[in-house]
């Protein structure tokens, strides 16, 4: 498709990026939900959220890589990545509320951020693409991290 053809449908590059991000978000929205959030034993909750993030990675890692590359120069994409990261931190807070409630406010905030980072598409990409680990091995590495932070 030529540039001219693309811009018959979009006013500018920002609009193209915004529409692309919105479309990808709609495509993965259902995957962002964790059933029985915050319920069950710690090990089961850790396994559930890791499985959730691995599914998201399988669907969205190529788009996420492009987003990571474009975010420094495309404000729409950077804002979307920040929004998604904020949602992930909130979800971690809900899912591990029992364990996080035992920590002081600064430690709780740091733990939520660390857990969200360990579960991020970027971290999973590092393990699976950068390190060459398969899904099971990358899940085990993330699980060890989360147990270390929450046990």
N, C-alpha and C positions, 0 to 999 in steps of 0.2 A: 504494500500500500504506500502510495506516495505521501509526502508531507502535505501537499495540497489537499489530497483526499481526506486525510485525518482532520485537518483544520476546517473542513466544511462542516464537521460535526462538533468541534470544540473551538471556543473562542481563542484559547491560548494554552500553553503547556501546563500552567497551574490547574486549569479546569480539567484537562486530560488526566493529570495526576490525581486530582480530587475524586473524579469519577472512578478511576481505577482502584483507588484505595477503598472507596465506599463499596464497590462491587466485590472486592476481595473480602472485606469485612462481612458483608451479607453472606458470602459463600461459606465462611467458617464460623459464623455466629453461634450456631447450635453446638459446635465443638467446644466453644468457650465455657459452656455450662457444665458443672460437675454435679451429678445427681447425689443426693444425700450429703451435701456439703457440710463438713464439720462433724459428721456422724461416724461412729465406729471407733475401733482401736487405732492408735497412732500408726502402726505398721500398715494397716489397711488403707488409711487415709493417705499415707505417703505413696503407696502403690497406685492408688486411684488417681492422684494428681499427676504422677509421673506418666501413667498411661495416657491420661488426657493430653498432656503436653507433647508426648511422642506422636499421638494422632494428629495434633495440630501441625507439628513439624512435618509429618509425612505429606500433608495437604498443602502447606503454605511455605515451605522452606525456600523455594526458588523465588517467589515474590518477596519474601522477607529479605533475602540477600540483595535483591535489586533495591528495595526500600532502604536498607542499610547504606548502600552506596550513594543513593540519591539524597538522603536526609540532610547532609550538610549543605546542600545547595537548593533544596526544594522545601520551603517552609511548610507546605501542606503535608508532605510525607513526614517531616520531622514532628509536626504536631500530632499526627496519627500515631507515630511510634511512641511518643510520650504518653498519649492517652491510653494506648494499649498496655504500656508498662505500668501506669497508674492503676488500671483495672486489675492487672495481675497481682499487684501488691495488696489491693483490697481483698481479692479473692483468697490470697494466702492468709491474710488476717482472719477471715471468716473460717477457713478450713482448719486452721491450727490455733483457733482462739483459746482453747483450753491451755495448751502449752505456752503460748505467748503471754497469757495473763499472769503467769508466774514471774515475768521479767519486769524490771523497771522500765519506765517510758523510753528512755534513750536506747536501752538494750533491746526492747521490743521492736522499736522502729528499725534498728540495725538488723535484727534477725529477719523481720519481714522483707526488707530489701535484699538481704543475702539469699533468702529462700527463693524469692521471685527471680533473682539473677540466675540461680542454679537451674531453675525451671524454664528459663527463657529460650526462645528459638535460637538466639545467638549462642548460648551455652551448649544446647543440644547439637547445633551445627558444628561447633568446635569439636565436640566429642565424636560425632558420627562422620563428619566430612574431614575435618582437620586432623583428627587422631586416627580415623579409620575404624572406629569401634562399631560393632553392630548394635542393633536396638537393645538387645539384652544387656550387653556390656555397658552401654551408655546409661541405661536405666539403673544398673547396679552402682555406677559411679555417682549418679545423682542421689540415689537412695542413701548411700553412705554419707554424703554431704548433709542431707536433710536429717538423718538420724543423729549425726554429730551436732547439729544445731538445735535439735528439739528434744533429744533424750535427756 
